Amino acid sequence: MKAVATIHDDDFLYEQIAARFERQVKEGLLKPGDKLLSVRALSREQGISISTAYKAYVELENMGIIEARPKSGYYVKFSPSRFSKSPAVKPPLTSTGQTTIAEMIATVYQHMPEESVLKLSRASPAMELIPLAKLNKSMIEAIRKSPSGNSNYEHLQGNISLRNQIAKNAFNWGGNITGDDVVTTQGCMEALVFCLRAVTKPGDTIAIESPTYFGIFNVMLSLDLKVLEIPVSPEIGLDIDYLEQAMDKVDVKACLFVTNFSNPVGSCLPDERKKQLVTLLTQKQVPLIEDDIYGEIYFGKTRPHTCKSFDREGWVMLCSSVSKSLAPGYRVGWCIPGRFKEQILNVKMMHTISSATPTQAAIAHFFEAGRYDLHMRNLRRALYTQCLRYMQGIAAHFPPDAKVSRPQGGYALWIELDKSINAFELYKAAMQHNISIAPGQIFSTDGRFTNFIRISFGMPYDDLVDKSFMVLGGLIKALQFCAEI
Amino acid sequence: MKAVATIHDDDFLYEQIAARFERQVKEGLLKPGDKLLSVRALSREQGISISTAYKAYVELENMGIIEARPKSGYYVKFSPSRFSKSPAVKPPLTSTGQTTIAEMIATVYQHMPEESVLKLSRASPAMELIPLAKLNKSMIEAIRKSPSGNSNYEHLQGNISLRNQIAKNAFNWGGNITGDDVVTTQGCMEALVFCLRAVTKPGDTIAIESPTYFGIFNVMLSLDLKVLEIPVSPEIGLDIDYLEQAMDKVDVKACLFVTNFSNPVGSCLPDERKKQLVTLLTQKQVPLIEDDIYGEIYFGKTRPHTCKSFDREGWVMLCSSVSKSLAPGYRVGWCIPGRFKEQILNVKMMHTISSATPTQAAIAHFFEAGRYDLHMRNLRRALYTQCLRYMQGIAAHFPPDAKVSRPQGGYALWIELDKSINAFELYKAAMQHNISIAPGQIFSTDGRFTNFIRISFGMPYDDLVDKSFMVLGGLIKALQFCAEI
């Protein structure tokens, strides 16, 4: 006769039972489509509590091995990719309750370079969208052009040809600048870090969007900055009135906003509201760090303006890079720091001496050879198509109550699922199928977007993506079902 | 009749007079070797004070136009490079008294990439010493080898081939590590910043050497860290007893030392003392950030050990790069962070996402192709020869009381001049001849090394360097003479 399980034994028990089922499926004793015992029957059969039986099934669902069909019961699932990978490289199945947001981010992004994982969590262009042959040609020509093969230290402010090209392109967003206004950096992330270091000190409060790219509040934490989260909606973008009222109460030392196609929401602040924001911050003499990394990825007729284009007194520090448009791995970014140029140069000198010479020279050459404009036209067209296809795929495979953002640019769909869904659990279950999505929790400091996920449409919508959507839809339905019973 | 000049007019007057002489020299009215009026005679002739007359001559000396010959008077100097450049690109002649150390550093290094300046201030290999053809070949082959042309994000920890090669090379300094112990960075400077960010918080005190590379205390200031300067002598290196005593009084959170061929002094901590240092810090559980950037540039028979090689408990974080050995502009560096690996990866993720892919791949290829060992043998031989030639040149042209360090590796000579010499004034005077030296002031937080200069022997000793030494020697003698009268 079995003793009543203690909580500890209980944990052990449900895992044991789940493992046993897993083995049976693996060995073909249970086949896709087989119906399992009901929770109650399993409880009776094994002499375990109903709660332990439930937990065993939920675990199996999270692992993608079984599925719950509403008002019918549990079935062994069909999943072609199920056993294609050894479990050793999977993220550990820890409880969400004990997982900090930093740990979630690390979990989500540590598997990024693995070839076998379908990266729906990565907001950057797929290999197919990068003009690789031309980029390589630019690298090789830049080496040949330079008497030093680009092996020497670059100027602290950055490659002059690249800076001039960035200034030339600024025309598209309404900018009237010269190459001397630009400082190059190692990607947009370093530009943001330099801006923050230039205008803040530890303990300062910075206003950011909510939800926002986790990298942004991560760097805030790392620089000992406090964050004030300003709501952003898919429709109207940043809530400037909320910001203004908050600034009366809190001493905000700087703002850091993604004004065009904010990540993950995808909203674009209209020109009038950009002007309003710049006027407000200029009047209060508060620097605006404008992350414009998605600005070039617009689906409309014209490139949206930036706040920088309305900046008369130099309070806007625009940051961007080629990571979303051309070559993430080149780590070529820049900053147009307005009145804070000297501070930025100081921080850059102290932290890195100079940015890498060959990569800057290659991107400068790519621009100068006139390869950028054509590439961007192609890229935008491809991404817009992919965006629409992804939305269709979600409509076809996700539960009908899933709400999807309608981005006008950028790389990401922001999806609200049923309130019962824990997105990090969904992430873990999806990873069992080698599908990586970005759980909503990592887009705020307090993990509040528990039932949201971000899906990036950087990859062409092919069969693999379609199947993944089927799997994801199934997992969401299963999780939803579990929560209901 | 002239009125007695006020202080303001006086400033104006000596500049006017100096400018008149300059014009006369330029127009050939005064020729090299011509003797000028004595200070007293000039004062009488122009109806100006003796002090104004002195100032005019000192200004002309600083500009390198005239020279003072002891017990003889002032003469027009011969200097072939005198008028080869327009003055617009020269650093402004501000008074040292009002120049902060940060400003001095900025002044010294802002002209670095200019082709026309002879860079005796740059501690890195001259173009002639870089195996450019092979390096370019490695870059091109690395692009061809990669299906993504190295355009994609690299793994957070860094290129795996590169990390394995770094681990393999570690054998030479007594290291027993694998590629998994290595994290790549954007040059050694970023590695140091990551280490500091990983183990300190603002307000902490860090022990550093004195004198030390200005970049090190610069980054301390930028991270709001306090520094405790530990003396280092050319003979015995770091004063570990001083450190131990200081640590009893001050709460030192970390140490940052250049253990091999410290910059600028060039000393190398003997193995026994390295062991002693590691034992001390391990016992006190204080991390040692070991900057080993010059370790490969040894003139003796074997590569010196590192503190890391005596580190049993992971308290040593070794930082290095290829900037001094292969390609400064590639910005490829690394860190071997011992027990702090997770913290370093966190900081790296928050600040840069990943290091540039193409440059890491190219350096990895260079190593793998077996090109590194041969190159380093050649480089070391060339640098040792240059070091000796530079010392000869200094002996030939500098005043006999100049004391020169005898480095056993690295790139720099540390030269003590007569106490009356202000090295930053010497720097400014030398820049008039397009010669850039590093003034001693920038190697401590309080500018205490006022009569020291650092001269780097990265460039082959050719006629141009020889002539520059002649010019420098003349300037030093002139400054010394001025101080005496």
Interface residues (C-beta under 8 A of the other chain):
Chain A: A102 I105 A106 Y109 Q110 M112 P113 S124 M127 I130 L132 L135 N136 M139 I140 I143 R144 P147 S148 G149 N150 S151 N152 Y153 E154 H155 L156 Q186 G187 M189 E190 V193 R197 K201 P202 G215 N218 V219 L221 S222 D224 L326 A327 P328 G329 Y330 R331 N346 V347 M349 M350 H351 T352 I353 S354 S355 A356 T357 P358 T359 A362
Chain B: A102 I105 A106 Y109 Q110 M112 P113 S124 M127 I130 L132 L135 N136 M139 I140 I143 R144 P147 S148 G149 N150 S151 N152 Y153 E154 H155 L156 Q186 G187 M189 E190 V193 R197 K201 P202 G215 N218 V219 L221 S222 D224 L326 A327 P328 G329 Y330 R331 N346 V347 M349 M350 H351 T352 I353 S354 S355 A356 T357 P358 T359 A362
